[in-house]
């Protein structure tokens, strides 16, 4: 028997920051329910890796459809983890116009803060699950990307710096179907210090 028992360790969900329970316009109930989904992605990631470790690749050919299903599901779970860790990581601040290096990058690559905000909001209205502002290392500039689910459509060699969750679960409790009002409130709660910390940690130079 040959298995896919590659080395891996279980991971744990990050703790919920107290400031996330006091967001402006996004209720504690909504954040708590949403956070449980994030914890679910962490559990799912660990579960799928355990399952992959038990797959016997010396078995019949149908094992490959099982591997495909597990690895696709894994990308969904890991996407769900990464997306939400960015989302929760940079919420809990006072919003307002970006400051520091992120503001310099946005003005350089979009022309103005308003143009960037309008484009990201439109991307959020258009996508089914996510909109991101990410730094593309090949073009050395920011773009706003759209995502339908946790694992679509990341771009290789791009690093997300803003992650806007537009799944209904992010706003339905507070705004019902009014996604636009939720997106406005999302901007009001961003912590630009956190985003600038990422820019520094990743070595992105404006
Ligand atoms: Fe979400």
Boltz pocket constraint, residues with backbone or C-beta under 6 A from the ligand:
constraints:
  - pocket:
      binder: B
      contacts: [[A, 34], [A, 37], [A, 84], [A, 165], [A, 167], [A, 169], [A, 170]]
      max_distance: 6.0
